[in-house]
Each structure stands twice: as structure tokens, then as C-alpha cells.
Amino acid sequence: MSTESLERIARNKNVARAAARQLSMEQLHKLAEVISEVIEQKQQEDYLRREEEEQKARKLAEIREAINDAGLSVDDLVGEQPKRRRGRPPKKDAKA
């Protein structure tokens, strides 16, 4: 079954019912178990991702506070940006 057909089933209850009619009760129960496991796994992944983002934001706030406490700014930490070379790079030797 393709992703497109799964999306179609998920969006429309009548399409889901028509697809379910082709399955036995045992298959429907198995499908329900699999979908429940997938949902649980997806929720766990989302939770871990949110926790990681929150931890990253906390660390960033701590670093900003430490920089401010030291009387520095971000510009003090970042050195002067290298100047870009203008013009085209030299051509490679075409006699090879």
C-alpha cells in the first residue's frame, strides 16, 4: 500500500470503511495494534525532540547570560570576517 493511499484513507472515513471491508476482523485488530504502536512511537519521538529543543534553548540562554555577565557581546566573540576575494578564480591548465 502506498503512502498516497494511506493518506487518502486517513483523510476520509468512507474510504477507510471501504478499505476495512476487504479485511477480516483478525486483520483489522492486527492493523489497530500496529497503528497504536506507530502512534506511540511517533509520540515518543516528538516528546524527545521537544525535550532536546528545550534543553538547547536553556543552554543558549545560559550562554547569553554568561556573555552579558562578562560584559561581552557576540561581536566580541566573533573575529573579523575574512574578506571575500573578488573576481574569478584562475582557470585550470587546459593543456592536459
Protein Blocks (a to p, Z undefined) as FASTA:
>chain_A
ZZklmmmmmmpmklmmmmmmmpcfklmmmmmmmmmmmmmmmmmmmmmmmmmmmmmmmmmm
mmmmmmmmnopafklmpccdddddedjdddddfkZZ
